[in-house]
């Protein structure tokens, strides 16, 4: 049975910085999410906030409100915010300590490692709970340099990249994985961020926590593990940040380490500025495609839309415009599914047709 989990996402659920909570509410192999803490949306259903449709996971005003409302104390307490500063505030420290006092194990996705903090270690020992620092990298002696092994893989590798951070690359990757599995393919998904790892990805690494010298090698190593263990028909690699983004180098490491044969690009058409950098304009979808294709030697085969601040009509208009202007299949996987992506993947990699299963 899945462990139960309560997520902390004060003031951020449904927003860019709430992406860890958002992702876990949408999909989690490891945990059964029983609630999210966000006083600004207390009383609502998380599905209503994300998709306009209830999913039965409530939003609570506080930690105490959650415990009073739930019929049992959850097994896990997950910090569900991805702030740019990546450090806990004083009140957040107290909430995590209270969770430990209630016997809840802690899942921490921040760059601040709680297992290096004497106070948190003291309380975890006192109350017999564990702390999982998702982004804590292995020792350097256990990291991998790029070896070139990935160059010998014949299995198609697709990277889902984007034009900014928190645009839905992981969400699209997970939905695409499911769609390809339903076609009868063996699919390996390689996560590259904290949310995918918390969700339960079997293979992956929090790439932005790895020293740059080892980034490509760590990505390559996870792909090789998936390739050797699963014998997959296709490998999907989650992107991070954006290749054009001046604050992140994650996409560089992912492209170099994964050596994808094809790329899908996720883009939020109504976003005017980079998420945490309001002084910088968003790149155009065309400029990002050009940059990716020049940098990676892989072709962009499709575009996926993040529909933030867009009406259904606007989404439809953008899809039509992109397909006309860029000659690439375009979809919003949350609203319209993955049929276009799947069709184009089979066209791009004809060998997959040998393993295609028609389900009735």
N, C-alpha and C positions, 0 to 999 in steps of 0.2 A: 504494500500500500504506500501511496505517496505520503510524505511528511506534510503536515499542515504548516502554513506560513502566514504571518502578518507582515505587511509591507509598510514602511514609513516613507511618506512622500509629501510632507507638509508643503502646501502652497504650490505644488508643482505637478500634481497628477494631470495627465492629459496634455502636458506641455513638453517642449523640447528637453528641458532638464529632468523631466520625469520619465525619461525613456526606459530606464531599467524597470520601474514599476509598470509602465505601459506594456512593455514586452512580456513581463511575467503574467500579467492579467490575460493577455491574449493567448499565451502558450507557455506551458511549463511541464516538462517531463519529470522533473524532480519533486515538485511541490504541488500541493493543493492549496491555492490561495484562498484564505477565508476572509480577508478584508484588507483595506488600504486606509492609512491614516492621512487625511488631508482635511483640515477644518473648513477650508474654503468651499468644499463640495460635500460636506457631511450630510448624510441622509439620502444622497443619490446612489445610484447603482453605477459601478465602474463601466459596465458595458454601455450604459446610456451616454456617459461622458466621451468614450472613445469611438463608439460606432453608432450611437443613437438607438441601441437595442439592448435590453437588459440581459445580463449574464448571471445574476444571482450573487455577485460579489459586492458587498456593501462598502461604502466610504464612511469612516468614523471621524469624529471631531478631535479625538485625542487617544493616547494609549489607554488611559483609564476607561474611556468610553468603549473602546474595542473590547477590553476584558470584561466589562459589565454586560456587553451585548452578546458575546460569543458564549456557547455552551461548554467550551473547554479552553484551556490555555494552549495556544498554538505551539508547535514544536520549535519553530524557527522564527526569528525576527530578522527581516531583510531591510537594509537601508536601500531605498529605491530611487534615490536622487543621484543625478550625475552632474554635479555643479562644476563649473570651470575651475574654481579654486581648489576643489577636491579635499577639503578639510572639514572636520566636524566643528560645529558651533557648540558653545557651552551647554545649551539646553538639549542639544541632540546627544551629547555625551551622557547626560543624566537619563534620558529616555532609554538609551542602550543599556545603561547600568540597571535601570528598573526592569528591563526585559530579562536580564541575566538573573536578577533576584527572583523572578517568577519562574526560573528554570528553562528559559528559552535560549536555544543556541543562536549564535549571531552569524549572519552572512554579510560581509562588508565588501562592497565593490570599489571603494575609494583607493586613491594612491596613498593615503594615510593608513599605515598598517597597525591595526589594533593589537596584533600579537607582539608588537615592539613597545607597547605602552604598559608601564608597570601597573597602573591603576586597573586597566582592563584585565590584565593577566591575573591580578590579585582576585578580582571578583569572579573571573571564570573558574579559578581553582576553588574559591570558597563555595560557589553554588553548583559546581560540577557540570559546567556547560562548556561547549567548544566555541571557538572563534575561527571562522574561515575568511581569510583575506584573499579574495578572489584574484586580485591583481598582483599578489606577491610573487615575484619571479623565482625560478629555481636558482640555485647557486651557479655562478659562472662556470664552474667546472662541469656542471651538468647540462649546460647550454650547447647548442649546435651551431657550427658555422656552415655556410652554404657549401654543399658537396657536389652539386650537379646531378644527383640521382634523379631529381624530378624531370630532368630533360629526357630521360629514357621511358617515361610513362606514355603509353598510347591512349590511356583513358582520357576522354574529354574533361577538361577542367574549365569551369565557368566562374568568373569573379563578378560579384554584384557590387559595383562601385557607385559613387554618387558625386553630387556637386557641392555638398556641405556635410557637416556632421549632423547626426540626428535627423536624417531625412527618410528613414525607413529601409535602409539596406538590409538589416537583419530580418525585419518583418517580411520583406519580399523574398529573401533567401529561404526562410522557413516555409512560407506558403508555396514557393516553387518546389521545394523538396517534397512536400506532400503531394503536389500535383504530379510530379514525375514518379513517385512511388505508386500512385494510383494507376499509372500507365504500365506498371509491372517492371519498372527499372529498379536496379539496386543503386541507391543513392548514398553517397557519403557527404555529410555536411561538415565543414571545418569552420568553427567559430573563431573570431579574432578579437572579440571584445568581452567585457565582463558580463553583459546581460545574456549573451548566448551561452556562456559557460554556466551561469546560474540556472538558466532554463534547462540545462541537462545535455548540452552537446557532448557527444562522446569524444570528439577530437577538437582541439583548438588551443589557443594561447591568447592571453590578453596582450596583444602586440605592443600597445603603447607603454607597457611596463618593462619592455625588454630593451637593453642597451642596443644602440643602432647597429653595432658590429655583428650582433647575433640575430637581428630581426629576420633576415632572409632565411637563415639556417633554421630558425625555430618554425617558421611557416612551412618550409620544405619538409622538415621532420614530421610535422603533424600530417601533412598530405601523404607522406610515405607510409606512416603508420596506418592511415585510413586505407590506402591502396593495398598494402600487404595484408591487413587483417580482414578487410571487407570484400576485396576483389570487386569493387563497384563498377557499374556501367558508366557512371558519371560522378564527378566531384564538384560540389558547389562551395565556393570560398566567399565568406562574408567580407565586405569592404569596411574600411574605417576612414573617417574624415573625408577628405577629397584630395585628389592628386594636385589640384591647383591651390589648395588651402595653405596659406603661409605659416600657419601655426602647427600643422601636423605633418609628420613624415611617414605615418603608418601606411598610407596607400602605396608609397614607393616600395616599402619592404614587402607588402603583400603581393604586388605585381612581380617584383623581382624573385621572390621566393616561390610563388605559386606557378609562375609562367603560364597564365591562363591562355587557352586557345580561343576564348571568346569572352566578351564583357557585356553585361547589362548595366545601364546607367539609371540611377534613381534621381529624380529632380523635383523640387517644389516650385512650380511656376510662379506662385504669388509671393514667394519670399524675396524681399528686396535686398537684404543685407545678410552677410554670414552670421550664423546663429549667435555666437557670443562676441561678435566683432562688428558692432553697428556702424563703425567707420569704414567698413569695406563692403562694396557692392557684390552681390552674387554674380558668379560667372554665368554666361549663357550656356545652354545645353550644347550648342554647336561647338563653342570653344573648349568645353570639357571633353567632348568626344574627340576633337582633333588632338588635344593634349594626350589623352589616353592612348589613342592609336599610334601616335608618334613615339611615345615612351615605351609602350609594351609590345609593339608589333602584333597585337591582337586586334581583331575587328570588334567594334561595338555592334551587337546584333539586335538590340532592342532597347526601348526606353520605358521606364516605369515611373508613374506619377505619384507624388505625395500631394494629397488633395487638401492640405491645410489651408483654411480660409477660402476654399473654393466651393461653389455650388455644383450640383450635378451637371447643370448645363455648361458651366465653365470647364469642368473636367472633360465633357464630351467635345467641346470646341477645341481644347488644347490637343486632345488625342487626334482629332481630324487634322489640325494644323501641322502637328509634328510628323504625322505619317505622310502628309502631302509634301512638306518642305524638306524633311530629312530622309524620307524613303525608308523609315525604320518602323517596324511594328511597335505600337505604343499602347500601354494599358495602365490602369490603376488596379493593382491586384486585390485590394480590399473591396473595391466596388464591382470589378468586372472579372476577377479571376485571372488564371494563368494560361488560358487556351492559346492565345497568340504567342506567348513565350515558348510553350511546349512545342507548338507547330514549328516555330523558327529554329528551335534547338535541334529537332529532328532533321530539318533541312540543312543546318550548318554541319551536323555530324551524322551523315547517312548511315554509318556503321551501327548507330543506335536502333535502326529499324529492324535489325536482326533479333533484337531482344524485346521489341515492342509487343505488348500484350494488349489485346482489345478486351476491355472489361464490359460486361453487359449486366 
